[in-house]
Amino acid sequence: MDTVHAYVTTVLTDKFEVPSDEIRPGATLTELGLDSLAVTELLVTLQEHYGTSAPDDAVTGEATPEDVVALVHQLLNGAQQPAGRGTPE
C-alpha cells in the first residue's frame, strides 16, 4: 500500500469514522457514509496535507477511495485532473 492510499484510509477511518473493514475496492464514498459535505471536507483535508489544489467538485460521492488516491497522485505529479467515475468531465 502506498503512502497516499494509507493516508486516505487513515482520514476515512479517523476523521469520518468509516470502519476499516468497509473500505473495500469498488465501494463509493456515498456507500461508505460520506455525504456531499463530507466529500468536500475529505478533498480539503487532502489538499491541505499534500499542498495541492483541485476544484471543489473534483471528487463526488460516486468516487471510490481508489479514485481519490489516483486524483491525489495526479495532483502531486502536476497532471491535469482526469475525467472518469467520480470526477467531472
C-alpha angles and dihedrals in degrees: 000000000000123000095255091053090047092050093048089050091049092050092048093050100038104034101029097029095231109164108245092230089061093058099091134145112286097017109132123222088248090054088051089058102259117140123202093274092051090049089054090047090051091053092047091048091052093046091051093046095048098032093237134131131222135162114274089247095050089113128036133187089264091066120101124221086256090057089052092050090049091051092051091050090051092048090049090050092049093243124147116263109270124236112233144099111340095012127087118250 
